[in-house]
Amino acid sequence: MANPPAVGSAPNLRGLHHLQTKRNLALALGLTTLVTVAFKVFVNDPRKAAYAEFYKTYNAEKSFERMKANGRFQSC
């Protein structure tokens, strides 16, 4: 004898796709925000600081004269 299915044991499928889509969209937006902030903090900010530090002490004239003395330019 087969057991008859229990009443109320059917899965609730009404609106399931909509609920999963909302959940996945929220998860994707949250992860995107997290990765964007982490990339800014750990990659862009140190890079900007390194460029700022380099250009604080950079002397374009001195660099030009050094390259000119080494024969890097054909016209000078």
PQR file of N, CA, C, O and H, with PARSE charges and radii, in Angstrom:
ATOM      1  N   MET A   1       0.815  -1.173   0.000 -0.4000 1.5000
ATOM      2  CA  MET A   1       0.000   0.000   0.000 -0.0000 2.0000
ATOM      3  C   MET A   1       0.869   1.250   0.000  0.5500 1.7000
ATOM      4  O   MET A   1       1.809   1.369   0.787 -0.5500 1.4000
ATOM      5  N   ALA A   2       0.553   2.155  -0.867 -0.4000 1.5000
ATOM      6  CA  ALA A   2       1.271   3.428  -0.941 -0.0000 2.0000
ATOM      7  C   ALA A   2       0.654   4.417   0.028  0.5500 1.7000
ATOM      8  O   ALA A   2      -0.565   4.478   0.184 -0.5500 1.4000
ATOM      9  H   ALA A   2      -0.210   2.059  -1.507  0.4000 1.0000
ATOM     10  N   ASN A   3       1.482   5.163   0.653 -0.4000 1.5000
ATOM     11  CA  ASN A   3       0.995   6.193   1.577 -0.0000 2.0000
ATOM     12  C   ASN A   3       0.479   7.380   0.777  0.5500 1.7000
ATOM     13  O   ASN A   3       1.163   7.852  -0.130 -0.5500 1.4000
ATOM     14  H   ASN A   3       2.472   5.113   0.526  0.4000 1.0000
ATOM     15  N   PRO A   4      -0.693   7.860   1.089 -0.5600 1.5000
ATOM     16  CA  PRO A   4      -1.198   9.043   0.388  0.2800 2.0000
ATOM     17  C   PRO A   4      -0.399  10.271   0.824  0.5500 1.7000
ATOM     18  O   PRO A   4       0.066  10.334   1.962 -0.5500 1.4000
ATOM     19  N   PRO A   5      -0.235  11.242  -0.069 -0.5600 1.5000
ATOM     20  CA  PRO A   5       0.537  12.442   0.309  0.2800 2.0000
ATOM     21  C   PRO A   5      -0.164  13.198   1.431  0.5500 1.7000
ATOM     22  O   PRO A   5      -1.392  13.277   1.478 -0.5500 1.4000
ATOM     23  N   ALA A   6       0.621  13.736   2.308 -0.4000 1.5000
ATOM     24  CA  ALA A   6       0.066  14.481   3.442 -0.0000 2.0000
ATOM     25  C   ALA A   6      -0.468  15.820   2.962  0.5500 1.7000
ATOM     26  O   ALA A   6       0.113  16.439   2.070 -0.5500 1.4000
ATOM     27  H   ALA A   6       1.618  13.671   2.271  0.4000 1.0000
ATOM     28  N   VAL A   7      -1.526  16.252   3.523 -0.4000 1.5000
ATOM     29  CA  VAL A   7      -2.143  17.527   3.151 -0.0000 2.0000
ATOM     30  C   VAL A   7      -1.245  18.659   3.646  0.5500 1.7000
ATOM     31  O   VAL A   7      -0.802  18.641   4.795 -0.5500 1.4000
ATOM     32  H   VAL A   7      -1.998  15.749   4.247  0.4000 1.0000
ATOM     33  N   GLY A   8      -0.976  19.642   2.790 -0.4000 1.5000
ATOM     34  CA  GLY A   8      -0.163  20.790   3.178 -0.0000 2.0000
ATOM     35  C   GLY A   8       1.329  20.564   3.017  0.5500 1.7000
ATOM     36  O   GLY A   8       2.119  21.417   3.421 -0.5500 1.4000
ATOM     37  H   GLY A   8      -1.336  19.656   1.857  0.4000 1.0000
ATOM     38  N   SER A   9       1.736  19.454   2.446 -0.4000 1.5000
ATOM     39  CA  SER A   9       3.168  19.204   2.290 -0.0000 2.0000
ATOM     40  C   SER A   9       3.689  19.655   0.929  0.5500 1.7000
ATOM     41  O   SER A   9       4.882  19.519   0.655 -0.5500 1.4000
ATOM     42  H   SER A   9       1.095  18.761   2.117  0.4000 1.0000
ATOM     43  N   ALA A  10       2.830  20.181   0.083 -0.4000 1.5000
ATOM     44  CA  ALA A  10       3.272  20.645  -1.233 -0.0000 2.0000
ATOM     45  C   ALA A  10       4.120  21.898  -1.056  0.5500 1.7000
ATOM     46  O   ALA A  10       3.823  22.725  -0.194 -0.5500 1.4000
ATOM     47  H   ALA A  10       1.861  20.291   0.306  0.4000 1.0000
ATOM     48  N   PRO A  11       5.172  22.050  -1.860 -0.5600 1.5000
ATOM     49  CA  PRO A  11       6.023  23.242  -1.734  0.2800 2.0000
ATOM     50  C   PRO A  11       5.268  24.491  -2.191  0.5500 1.7000
ATOM     51  O   PRO A  11       4.427  24.437  -3.089 -0.5500 1.4000
ATOM     52  N   ASN A  12       5.581  25.580  -1.568 -0.4000 1.5000
ATOM     53  CA  ASN A  12       4.962  26.845  -1.927 -0.0000 2.0000
ATOM     54  C   ASN A  12       5.757  27.443  -3.081  0.5500 1.7000
ATOM     55  O   ASN A  12       6.837  27.992  -2.863 -0.5500 1.4000
ATOM     56  H   ASN A  12       6.264  25.623  -0.839  0.4000 1.0000
ATOM     57  N   LEU A  13       5.248  27.348  -4.288 -0.4000 1.5000
ATOM     58  CA  LEU A  13       5.959  27.818  -5.466 -0.0000 2.0000
ATOM     59  C   LEU A  13       5.454  29.165  -5.958  0.5500 1.7000
ATOM     60  O   LEU A  13       6.044  29.754  -6.863 -0.5500 1.4000
ATOM     61  H   LEU A  13       4.371  26.902  -4.465  0.4000 1.0000
ATOM     62  N   ARG A  14       4.384  29.651  -5.380 -0.4000 1.5000
ATOM     63  CA  ARG A  14       3.828  30.924  -5.843 -0.0000 2.0000
ATOM     64  C   ARG A  14       4.786  32.064  -5.457  0.5500 1.7000
ATOM     65  O   ARG A  14       5.075  32.271  -4.278 -0.5500 1.4000
ATOM     66  H   ARG A  14       3.905  29.172  -4.644  0.4000 1.0000
ATOM     67  N   GLY A  15       5.265  32.787  -6.452 -0.4000 1.5000
ATOM     68  CA  GLY A  15       6.161  33.920  -6.212 -0.0000 2.0000
ATOM     69  C   GLY A  15       7.590  33.513  -5.904  0.5500 1.7000
ATOM     70  O   GLY A  15       8.394  34.356  -5.505 -0.5500 1.4000
ATOM     71  H   GLY A  15       5.030  32.619  -7.410  0.4000 1.0000
ATOM     72  N   LEU A  16       7.923  32.253  -6.077 -0.4000 1.5000
ATOM     73  CA  LEU A  16       9.270  31.785  -5.722 -0.0000 2.0000
ATOM     74  C   LEU A  16      10.339  32.451  -6.592  0.5500 1.7000
ATOM     75  O   LEU A  16      11.383  32.872  -6.094 -0.5500 1.4000
ATOM     76  H   LEU A  16       7.270  31.568  -6.401  0.4000 1.0000
ATOM     77  N   HIS A  17      10.070  32.538  -7.872 -0.4000 1.5000
ATOM     78  CA  HIS A  17      11.047  33.155  -8.790 -0.0000 2.0000
ATOM     79  C   HIS A  17      11.267  34.622  -8.420  0.5500 1.7000
ATOM     80  O   HIS A  17      12.400  35.103  -8.425 -0.5500 1.4000
ATOM     81  H   HIS A  17       9.222  32.196  -8.277  0.4000 1.0000
ATOM     82  N   HIS A  18      10.202  35.317  -8.106 -0.4000 1.5000
ATOM     83  CA  HIS A  18      10.292  36.724  -7.717 -0.0000 2.0000
ATOM     84  C   HIS A  18      11.114  36.882  -6.429  0.5500 1.7000
ATOM     85  O   HIS A  18      11.963  37.768  -6.336 -0.5500 1.4000
ATOM     86  H   HIS A  18       9.281  34.926  -8.102  0.4000 1.0000
ATOM     87  N   LEU A  19      10.861  36.032  -5.459 -0.4000 1.5000
ATOM     88  CA  LEU A  19      11.595  36.114  -4.193 -0.0000 2.0000
ATOM     89  C   LEU A  19      13.074  35.795  -4.380  0.5500 1.7000
ATOM     90  O   LEU A  19      13.936  36.461  -3.807 -0.5500 1.4000
ATOM     91  H   LEU A  19      10.172  35.312  -5.536  0.4000 1.0000
ATOM     92  N   GLN A  20      13.363  34.776  -5.185 -0.4000 1.5000
ATOM     93  CA  GLN A  20      14.760  34.423  -5.429 -0.0000 2.0000
ATOM     94  C   GLN A  20      15.474  35.531  -6.200  0.5500 1.7000
ATOM     95  O   GLN A  20      16.640  35.821  -5.936 -0.5500 1.4000
ATOM     96  H   GLN A  20      12.662  34.235  -5.651  0.4000 1.0000
ATOM     97  N   THR A  21      14.779  36.145  -7.146 -0.4000 1.5000
ATOM     98  CA  THR A  21      15.378  37.229  -7.916 -0.0000 2.0000
ATOM     99  C   THR A  21      15.681  38.420  -7.015  0.5500 1.7000
ATOM    100  O   THR A  21      16.754  39.013  -7.120 -0.5500 1.4000
ATOM    101  H   THR A  21      13.831  35.908  -7.361  0.4000 1.0000
ATOM    102  N   LYS A  22      14.754  38.777  -6.133 -0.4000 1.5000
ATOM    103  CA  LYS A  22      14.994  39.876  -5.199 -0.0000 2.0000
ATOM    104  C   LYS A  22      16.182  39.577  -4.292  0.5500 1.7000
ATOM    105  O   LYS A  22      17.032  40.437  -4.062 -0.5500 1.4000
ATOM    106  H   LYS A  22      13.882  38.295  -6.048  0.4000 1.0000
ATOM    107  N   ARG A  23      16.233  38.348  -3.781 -0.4000 1.5000
ATOM    108  CA  ARG A  23      17.332  37.973  -2.891 -0.0000 2.0000
ATOM    109  C   ARG A  23      18.668  38.012  -3.632  0.5500 1.7000
ATOM    110  O   ARG A  23      19.652  38.536  -3.110 -0.5500 1.4000
ATOM    111  H   ARG A  23      15.543  37.649  -3.968  0.4000 1.0000
ATOM    112  N   ASN A  24      18.706  37.461  -4.844 -0.4000 1.5000
ATOM    113  CA  ASN A  24      19.953  37.437  -5.606 -0.0000 2.0000
ATOM    114  C   ASN A  24      20.387  38.839  -6.016  0.5500 1.7000
ATOM    115  O   ASN A  24      21.582  39.133  -6.036 -0.5500 1.4000
ATOM    116  H   ASN A  24      17.906  37.035  -5.268  0.4000 1.0000
ATOM    117  N   LEU A  25      19.438  39.701  -6.340 -0.4000 1.5000
ATOM    118  CA  LEU A  25      19.768  41.077  -6.697 -0.0000 2.0000
ATOM    119  C   LEU A  25      20.338  41.817  -5.493  0.5500 1.7000
ATOM    120  O   LEU A  25      21.333  42.532  -5.616 -0.5500 1.4000
ATOM    121  H   LEU A  25      18.467  39.462  -6.323  0.4000 1.0000
ATOM    122  N   ALA A  26      19.719  41.651  -4.343 -0.4000 1.5000
ATOM    123  CA  ALA A  26      20.228  42.296  -3.134 -0.0000 2.0000
ATOM    124  C   ALA A  26      21.621  41.777  -2.783  0.5500 1.7000
ATOM    125  O   ALA A  26      22.497  42.550  -2.396 -0.5500 1.4000
ATOM    126  H   ALA A  26      18.911  41.071  -4.243  0.4000 1.0000
ATOM    127  N   LEU A  27      21.818  40.486  -2.918 -0.4000 1.5000
ATOM    128  CA  LEU A  27      23.132  39.903  -2.645 -0.0000 2.0000
ATOM    129  C   LEU A  27      24.179  40.428  -3.625  0.5500 1.7000
ATOM    130  O   LEU A  27      25.295  40.760  -3.225 -0.5500 1.4000
ATOM    131  H   LEU A  27      21.106  39.858  -3.232  0.4000 1.0000
ATOM    132  N   ALA A  28      23.823  40.504  -4.894 -0.4000 1.5000
ATOM    133  CA  ALA A  28      24.761  40.995  -5.907 -0.0000 2.0000
ATOM    134  C   ALA A  28      25.118  42.459  -5.661  0.5500 1.7000
ATOM    135  O   ALA A  28      26.285  42.837  -5.767 -0.5500 1.4000
ATOM    136  H   ALA A  28      22.916  40.235  -5.219  0.4000 1.0000
ATOM    137  N   LEU A  29      24.137  43.274  -5.338 -0.4000 1.5000
ATOM    138  CA  LEU A  29      24.409  44.687  -5.060 -0.0000 2.0000
ATOM    139  C   LEU A  29      25.271  44.850  -3.805  0.5500 1.7000
ATOM    140  O   LEU A  29      26.177  45.683  -3.776 -0.5500 1.4000
ATOM    141  H   LEU A  29      23.189  42.967  -5.251  0.4000 1.0000
ATOM    142  N   GLY A  30      24.993  44.068  -2.789 -0.4000 1.5000
ATOM    143  CA  GLY A  30      25.795  44.131  -1.571 -0.0000 2.0000
ATOM    144  C   GLY A  30      27.246  43.727  -1.805  0.5500 1.7000
ATOM    145  O   GLY A  30      28.171  44.392  -1.339 -0.5500 1.4000
ATOM    146  H   GLY A  30      24.257  43.391  -2.813  0.4000 1.0000
ATOM    147  N   LEU A  31      27.432  42.634  -2.530 -0.4000 1.5000
ATOM    148  CA  LEU A  31      28.799  42.183  -2.818 -0.0000 2.0000
ATOM    149  C   LEU A  31      29.533  43.160  -3.729  0.5500 1.7000
ATOM    150  O   LEU A  31      30.731  43.387  -3.565 -0.5500 1.4000
ATOM    151  H   LEU A  31      26.680  42.093  -2.908  0.4000 1.0000
ATOM    152  N   THR A  32      28.816  43.733  -4.685 -0.4000 1.5000
ATOM    153  CA  THR A  32      29.433  44.717  -5.572 -0.0000 2.0000
ATOM    154  C   THR A  32      29.899  45.934  -4.788  0.5500 1.7000
ATOM    155  O   THR A  32      30.995  46.446  -5.018 -0.5500 1.4000
ATOM    156  H   THR A  32      27.842  43.548  -4.819  0.4000 1.0000
ATOM    157  N   THR A  33      29.069  46.393  -3.867 -0.4000 1.5000
ATOM    158  CA  THR A  33      29.450  47.530  -3.035 -0.0000 2.0000
ATOM    159  C   THR A  33      30.657  47.184  -2.169  0.5500 1.7000
ATOM    160  O   THR A  33      31.582  47.986  -2.038 -0.5500 1.4000
ATOM    161  H   THR A  33      28.179  45.977  -3.681  0.4000 1.0000
ATOM    162  N   LEU A  34      30.647  46.012  -1.589 -0.4000 1.5000
ATOM    163  CA  LEU A  34      31.759  45.592  -0.740 -0.0000 2.0000
ATOM    164  C   LEU A  34      33.066  45.512  -1.523  0.5500 1.7000
ATOM    165  O   LEU A  34      34.100  45.989  -1.054 -0.5500 1.4000
ATOM    166  H   LEU A  34      29.896  45.361  -1.696  0.4000 1.0000
ATOM    167  N   VAL A  35      33.027  44.920  -2.697 -0.4000 1.5000
ATOM    168  CA  VAL A  35      34.236  44.787  -3.508 -0.0000 2.0000
ATOM    169  C   VAL A  35      34.724  46.150  -3.988  0.5500 1.7000
ATOM    170  O   VAL A  35      35.929  46.399  -4.030 -0.5500 1.4000
ATOM    171  H   VAL A  35      32.187  44.533  -3.078  0.4000 1.0000
ATOM    172  N   THR A  36      33.792  47.033  -4.350 -0.4000 1.5000
ATOM    173  CA  THR A  36      34.182  48.374  -4.800 -0.0000 2.0000
ATOM    174  C   THR A  36      34.876  49.150  -3.694  0.5500 1.7000
ATOM    175  O   THR A  36      35.908  49.781  -3.925 -0.5500 1.4000
ATOM    176  H   THR A  36      32.813  46.831  -4.316  0.4000 1.0000
ATOM    177  N   VAL A  37      34.317  49.105  -2.503 -0.4000 1.5000
ATOM    178  CA  VAL A  37      34.932  49.824  -1.383 -0.0000 2.0000
ATOM    179  C   VAL A  37      36.283  49.205  -1.034  0.5500 1.7000
ATOM    180  O   VAL A  37      37.242  49.930  -0.770 -0.5500 1.4000
ATOM    181  H   VAL A  37      33.479  48.593  -2.316  0.4000 1.0000
ATOM    182  N   ALA A  38      36.369  47.886  -1.030 -0.4000 1.5000
ATOM    183  CA  ALA A  38      37.644  47.225  -0.723 -0.0000 2.0000
ATOM    184  C   ALA A  38      38.703  47.565  -1.767  0.5500 1.7000
ATOM    185  O   ALA A  38      39.861  47.785  -1.412 -0.5500 1.4000
ATOM    186  H   ALA A  38      35.590  47.297  -1.245  0.4000 1.0000
ATOM    187  N   PHE A  39      38.337  47.612  -3.040 -0.4000 1.5000
ATOM    188  CA  PHE A  39      39.292  47.949  -4.098 -0.0000 2.0000
ATOM    189  C   PHE A  39      39.778  49.384  -3.937  0.5500 1.7000
ATOM    190  O   PHE A  39      40.960  49.674  -4.119 -0.5500 1.4000
ATOM    191  H   PHE A  39      37.396  47.433  -3.329  0.4000 1.0000
ATOM    192  N   LYS A  40      38.858  50.273  -3.595 -0.4000 1.5000
ATOM    193  CA  LYS A  40      39.252  51.668  -3.398 -0.0000 2.0000
ATOM    194  C   LYS A  40      40.221  51.800  -2.232  0.5500 1.7000
ATOM    195  O   LYS A  40      41.236  52.488  -2.334 -0.5500 1.4000
ATOM    196  H   LYS A  40      37.897  50.037  -3.446  0.4000 1.0000
ATOM    197  N   VAL A  41      39.904  51.139  -1.129 -0.4000 1.5000
ATOM    198  CA  VAL A  41      40.725  51.281   0.073 -0.0000 2.0000
ATOM    199  C   VAL A  41      42.088  50.603  -0.088  0.5500 1.7000
ATOM    200  O   VAL A  41      43.109  51.165   0.309 -0.5500 1.4000
ATOM    201  H   VAL A  41      39.079  50.580  -1.046  0.4000 1.0000
ATOM    202  N   PHE A  42      42.108  49.400  -0.666 -0.4000 1.5000
ATOM    203  CA  PHE A  42      43.347  48.630  -0.706 -0.0000 2.0000
ATOM    204  C   PHE A  42      44.171  48.806  -1.972  0.5500 1.7000
ATOM    205  O   PHE A  42      45.341  48.423  -1.992 -0.5500 1.4000
ATOM    206  H   PHE A  42      41.278  48.944  -0.988  0.4000 1.0000
ATOM    207  N   VAL A  43      43.595  49.378  -3.039 -0.4000 1.5000
ATOM    208  CA  VAL A  43      44.349  49.550  -4.280 -0.0000 2.0000
ATOM    209  C   VAL A  43      44.473  51.020  -4.660  0.5500 1.7000
ATOM    210  O   VAL A  43      45.584  51.524  -4.822 -0.5500 1.4000
ATOM    211  H   VAL A  43      42.644  49.689  -3.023  0.4000 1.0000
ATOM    212  N   ASN A  44      43.348  51.713  -4.805 -0.4000 1.5000
ATOM    213  CA  ASN A  44      43.391  53.080  -5.314 -0.0000 2.0000
ATOM    214  C   ASN A  44      44.025  54.066  -4.338  0.5500 1.7000
ATOM    215  O   ASN A  44      44.851  54.884  -4.742 -0.5500 1.4000
ATOM    216  H   ASN A  44      42.445  51.304  -4.674  0.4000 1.0000
ATOM    217  N   ASP A  45      43.655  54.003  -3.067 -0.4000 1.5000
ATOM    218  CA  ASP A  45      44.205  54.957  -2.107 -0.0000 2.0000
ATOM    219  C   ASP A  45      45.720  54.819  -1.951  0.5500 1.7000
ATOM    220  O   ASP A  45      46.407  55.840  -1.954 -0.5500 1.4000
ATOM    221  H   ASP A  45      42.984  53.339  -2.738  0.4000 1.0000
ATOM    222  N   PRO A  46      46.285  53.599  -1.813 -0.5600 1.5000
ATOM    223  CA  PRO A  46      47.753  53.509  -1.757  0.2800 2.0000
ATOM    224  C   PRO A  46      48.420  53.966  -3.054  0.5500 1.7000
ATOM    225  O   PRO A  46      49.504  54.549  -3.020 -0.5500 1.4000
ATOM    226  N   ARG A  47      47.790  53.710  -4.181 -0.4000 1.5000
ATOM    227  CA  ARG A  47      48.361  54.142  -5.455 -0.0000 2.0000
ATOM    228  C   ARG A  47      48.389  55.662  -5.548  0.5500 1.7000
ATOM    229  O   ARG A  47      49.383  56.247  -5.979 -0.5500 1.4000
ATOM    230  H   ARG A  47      46.910  53.237  -4.209  0.4000 1.0000
ATOM    231  N   LYS A  48      47.290  56.300  -5.141 -0.4000 1.5000
ATOM    232  CA  LYS A  48      47.246  57.757  -5.154 -0.0000 2.0000
ATOM    233  C   LYS A  48      48.277  58.349  -4.192  0.5500 1.7000
ATOM    234  O   LYS A  48      48.909  59.361  -4.496 -0.5500 1.4000
ATOM    235  H   LYS A  48      46.482  55.825  -4.791  0.4000 1.0000
ATOM    236  N   ALA A  49      48.437  57.724  -3.052 -0.4000 1.5000
ATOM    237  CA  ALA A  49      49.422  58.208  -2.076 -0.0000 2.0000
ATOM    238  C   ALA A  49      50.842  58.059  -2.627  0.5500 1.7000
ATOM    239  O   ALA A  49      51.680  58.936  -2.419 -0.5500 1.4000
ATOM    240  H   ALA A  49      47.923  56.902  -2.805  0.4000 1.0000
ATOM    241  N   ALA A  50      51.114  56.967  -3.320 -0.4000 1.5000
ATOM    242  CA  ALA A  50      52.441  56.769  -3.893 -0.0000 2.0000
ATOM    243  C   ALA A  50      52.737  57.801  -4.981  0.5500 1.7000
ATOM    244  O   ALA A  50      53.846  58.330  -5.053 -0.5500 1.4000
ATOM    245  H   ALA A  50      50.433  56.255  -3.489  0.4000 1.0000
ATOM    246  N   TYR A  51      51.752  58.083  -5.823 -0.4000 1.5000
ATOM    247  CA  TYR A  51      51.944  59.110  -6.853 -0.0000 2.0000
ATOM    248  C   TYR A  51      52.150  60.479  -6.220  0.5500 1.7000
ATOM    249  O   TYR A  51      53.010  61.242  -6.661 -0.5500 1.4000
ATOM    250  H   TYR A  51      50.851  57.652  -5.765  0.4000 1.0000
ATOM    251  N   ALA A  52      51.371  60.797  -5.194 -0.4000 1.5000
ATOM    252  CA  ALA A  52      51.512  62.092  -4.524 -0.0000 2.0000
ATOM    253  C   ALA A  52      52.899  62.220  -3.898  0.5500 1.7000
ATOM    254  O   ALA A  52      53.524  63.277  -3.983 -0.5500 1.4000
ATOM    255  H   ALA A  52      50.672  60.177  -4.837  0.4000 1.0000
ATOM    256  N   GLU A  53      53.374  61.167  -3.281 -0.4000 1.5000
ATOM    257  CA  GLU A  53      54.710  61.184  -2.665 -0.0000 2.0000
ATOM    258  C   GLU A  53      55.799  61.346  -3.729  0.5500 1.7000
ATOM    259  O   GLU A  53      56.769  62.076  -3.526 -0.5500 1.4000
ATOM    260  H   GLU A  53      52.867  60.308  -3.211  0.4000 1.0000
ATOM    261  N   PHE A  54      55.633  60.661  -4.859 -0.4000 1.5000
ATOM    262  CA  PHE A  54      56.625  60.753  -5.932 -0.0000 2.0000
ATOM    263  C   PHE A  54      56.686  62.171  -6.482  0.5500 1.7000
ATOM    264  O   PHE A  54      57.775  62.716  -6.665 -0.5500 1.4000
ATOM    265  H   PHE A  54      54.846  60.068  -5.024  0.4000 1.0000
ATOM    266  N   TYR A  55      55.535  62.775  -6.746 -0.4000 1.5000
ATOM    267  CA  TYR A  55      55.523  64.089  -7.375 -0.0000 2.0000
ATOM    268  C   TYR A  55      55.800  65.221  -6.397  0.5500 1.7000
ATOM    269  O   TYR A  55      55.973  66.361  -6.828 -0.5500 1.4000
ATOM    270  H   TYR A  55      54.651  62.333  -6.598  0.4000 1.0000
ATOM    271  N   LYS A  56      55.848  64.949  -5.090 -0.4000 1.5000
ATOM    272  CA  LYS A  56      56.261  65.970  -4.127 -0.0000 2.0000
ATOM    273  C   LYS A  56      57.719  66.347  -4.334  0.5500 1.7000
ATOM    274  O   LYS A  56      58.093  67.516  -4.235 -0.5500 1.4000
ATOM    275  H   LYS A  56      55.708  64.023  -4.739  0.4000 1.0000
ATOM    276  N   THR A  57      58.532  65.344  -4.621 -0.4000 1.5000
ATOM    277  CA  THR A  57      59.971  65.577  -4.744 -0.0000 2.0000
ATOM    278  C   THR A  57      60.459  65.499  -6.181  0.5500 1.7000
ATOM    279  O   THR A  57      61.666  65.567  -6.416 -0.5500 1.4000
ATOM    280  H   THR A  57      58.228  64.395  -4.701  0.4000 1.0000
ATOM    281  N   TYR A  58      59.564  65.360  -7.147 -0.4000 1.5000
ATOM    282  CA  TYR A  58      59.964  65.209  -8.543 -0.0000 2.0000
ATOM    283  C   TYR A  58      60.354  66.557  -9.121  0.5500 1.7000
ATOM    284  O   TYR A  58      59.637  67.546  -8.966 -0.5500 1.4000
ATOM    285  H   TYR A  58      58.584  65.305  -6.956  0.4000 1.0000
ATOM    286  N   ASN A  59      61.494  66.583  -9.786 -0.4000 1.5000
ATOM    287  CA  ASN A  59      61.975  67.792 -10.434 -0.0000 2.0000
ATOM    288  C   ASN A  59      62.085  67.486 -11.925  0.5500 1.7000
ATOM    289  O   ASN A  59      62.973  66.748 -12.353 -0.5500 1.4000
ATOM    290  H   ASN A  59      62.076  65.780  -9.912  0.4000 1.0000
ATOM    291  N   ALA A  60      61.182  68.054 -12.701 -0.4000 1.5000
ATOM    292  CA  ALA A  60      61.133  67.761 -14.131 -0.0000 2.0000
ATOM    293  C   ALA A  60      62.377  68.282 -14.847  0.5500 1.7000
ATOM    294  O   ALA A  60      62.889  67.624 -15.753 -0.5500 1.4000
ATOM    295  H   ALA A  60      60.461  68.653 -12.353  0.4000 1.0000
ATOM    296  N   GLU A  61      62.867  69.454 -14.452 -0.4000 1.5000
ATOM    297  CA  GLU A  61      64.058  70.016 -15.100 -0.0000 2.0000
ATOM    298  C   GLU A  61      65.278  69.128 -14.868  0.5500 1.7000
ATOM    299  O   GLU A  61      66.052  68.867 -15.789 -0.5500 1.4000
ATOM    300  H   GLU A  61      62.451  69.989 -13.717  0.4000 1.0000
ATOM    301  N   LYS A  62      65.437  68.674 -13.651 -0.4000 1.5000
ATOM    302  CA  LYS A  62      66.574  67.813 -13.324 -0.0000 2.0000
ATOM    303  C   LYS A  62      66.488  66.500 -14.096  0.5500 1.7000
ATOM    304  O   LYS A  62      67.498  66.001 -14.592 -0.5500 1.4000
ATOM    305  H   LYS A  62      64.807  68.886 -12.903  0.4000 1.0000
ATOM    306  N   SER A  63      65.286  65.944 -14.196 -0.4000 1.5000
ATOM    307  CA  SER A  63      65.089  64.710 -14.947 -0.0000 2.0000
ATOM    308  C   SER A  63      65.373  64.927 -16.426  0.5500 1.7000
ATOM    309  O   SER A  63      65.984  64.078 -17.074 -0.5500 1.4000
ATOM    310  H   SER A  63      64.466  66.349 -13.792  0.4000 1.0000
ATOM    311  N   PHE A  64      64.932  66.061 -16.961 -0.4000 1.5000
ATOM    312  CA  PHE A  64      65.186  66.370 -18.360 -0.0000 2.0000
ATOM    313  C   PHE A  64      66.682  66.506 -18.634  0.5500 1.7000
ATOM    314  O   PHE A  64      67.194  65.979 -19.622 -0.5500 1.4000
ATOM    315  H   PHE A  64      64.435  66.750 -16.434  0.4000 1.0000
ATOM    316  N   GLU A  65      67.365  67.210 -17.755 -0.4000 1.5000
ATOM    317  CA  GLU A  65      68.816  67.387 -17.941 -0.0000 2.0000
ATOM    318  C   GLU A  65      69.560  66.057 -17.849  0.5500 1.7000
ATOM    319  O   GLU A  65      70.524  65.832 -18.580 -0.5500 1.4000
ATOM    320  H   GLU A  65      66.949  67.637 -16.953  0.4000 1.0000
ATOM    321  N   ARG A  66      69.121  65.187 -16.963 -0.4000 1.5000
ATOM    322  CA  ARG A  66      69.744  63.869 -16.841 -0.0000 2.0000
ATOM    323  C   ARG A  66      69.545  63.057 -18.111  0.5500 1.7000
ATOM    324  O   ARG A  66      70.486  62.425 -18.592 -0.5500 1.4000
ATOM    325  H   ARG A  66      68.338  65.370 -16.369  0.4000 1.0000
ATOM    326  N   MET A  67      68.328  63.063 -18.666 -0.4000 1.5000
ATOM    327  CA  MET A  67      68.059  62.321 -19.900 -0.0000 2.0000
ATOM    328  C   MET A  67      68.797  62.940 -21.075  0.5500 1.7000
ATOM    329  O   MET A  67      69.268  62.229 -21.962 -0.5500 1.4000
ATOM    330  H   MET A  67      67.564  63.577 -18.276  0.4000 1.0000
ATOM    331  N   LYS A  68      68.899  64.273 -21.083 -0.4000 1.5000
ATOM    332  CA  LYS A  68      69.615  64.962 -22.161 -0.0000 2.0000
ATOM    333  C   LYS A  68      71.106  64.617 -22.116  0.5500 1.7000
ATOM    334  O   LYS A  68      71.742  64.425 -23.153 -0.5500 1.4000
ATOM    335  H   LYS A  68      68.516  64.851 -20.363  0.4000 1.0000
ATOM    336  N   ALA A  69      71.647  64.542 -20.907 -0.4000 1.5000
ATOM    337  CA  ALA A  69      73.061  64.207 -20.753 -0.0000 2.0000
ATOM    338  C   ALA A  69      73.340  62.765 -21.186  0.5500 1.7000
ATOM    339  O   ALA A  69      74.444  62.470 -21.643 -0.5500 1.4000
ATOM    340  H   ALA A  69      71.130  64.698 -20.065  0.4000 1.0000
ATOM    341  N   ASN A  70      72.385  61.883 -21.054 -0.4000 1.5000
ATOM    342  CA  ASN A  70      72.552  60.487 -21.462 -0.0000 2.0000
ATOM    343  C   ASN A  70      72.329  60.277 -22.953  0.5500 1.7000
ATOM    344  O   ASN A  70      72.536  59.176 -23.463 -0.5500 1.4000
ATOM    345  H   ASN A  70      71.488  62.123 -20.683  0.4000 1.0000
ATOM    346  N   GLY A  71      71.907  61.328 -23.655 -0.4000 1.5000
ATOM    347  CA  GLY A  71      71.685  61.220 -25.090 -0.0000 2.0000
ATOM    348  C   GLY A  71      70.371  60.572 -25.459  0.5500 1.7000
ATOM    349  O   GLY A  71      70.285  59.890 -26.481 -0.5500 1.4000
ATOM    350  H   GLY A  71      71.739  62.223 -23.241  0.4000 1.0000
ATOM    351  N   ARG A  72      69.349  60.769 -24.654 -0.4000 1.5000
ATOM    352  CA  ARG A  72      68.053  60.160 -24.913 -0.0000 2.0000
ATOM    353  C   ARG A  72      67.255  60.872 -25.995  0.5500 1.7000
ATOM    354  O   ARG A  72      66.338  60.293 -26.577 -0.5500 1.4000
ATOM    355  H   ARG A  72      69.419  61.323 -23.824  0.4000 1.0000
ATOM    356  N   PHE A  73      67.602  62.126 -26.266 -0.4000 1.5000
ATOM    357  CA  PHE A  73      66.834  62.913 -27.224 -0.0000 2.0000
ATOM    358  C   PHE A  73      67.670  63.161 -28.485  0.5500 1.7000
ATOM    359  O   PHE A  73      68.866  63.437 -28.397 -0.5500 1.4000
ATOM    360  H   PHE A  73      68.347  62.596 -25.793  0.4000 1.0000
ATOM    361  N   GLN A  74      67.045  63.063 -29.630 -0.4000 1.5000
ATOM    362  CA  GLN A  74      67.741  63.319 -30.892 -0.0000 2.0000
ATOM    363  C   GLN A  74      67.815  64.804 -31.191  0.5500 1.7000
ATOM    364  O   GLN A  74      68.751  65.253 -31.853 -0.5500 1.4000
ATOM    365  H   GLN A  74      66.073  62.839 -29.700  0.4000 1.0000
ATOM    366  N   SER A  75      66.856  65.570 -30.720 -0.4000 1.5000
ATOM    367  CA  SER A  75      66.774  66.982 -31.094 -0.0000 2.0000
ATOM    368  C   SER A  75      67.541  67.894 -30.150  0.5500 1.7000
ATOM    369  O   SER A  75      67.700  69.077 -30.451 -0.5500 1.4000
ATOM    370  H   SER A  75      66.096  65.206 -30.182  0.4000 1.0000
ATOM    371  N   CYS A  76      68.019  67.393 -29.024 -0.4000 1.5000
ATOM    372  CA  CYS A  76      68.697  68.260 -28.050 -0.0000 2.0000
ATOM    373  C   CYS A  76      70.187  68.095 -28.108  0.5500 1.7000
ATOM    374  O   CYS A  76      70.911  68.748 -27.357 -0.5500 1.4000
ATOM    375  H   CYS A  76      67.890  66.432 -28.779  0.4000 1.0000
TER
END
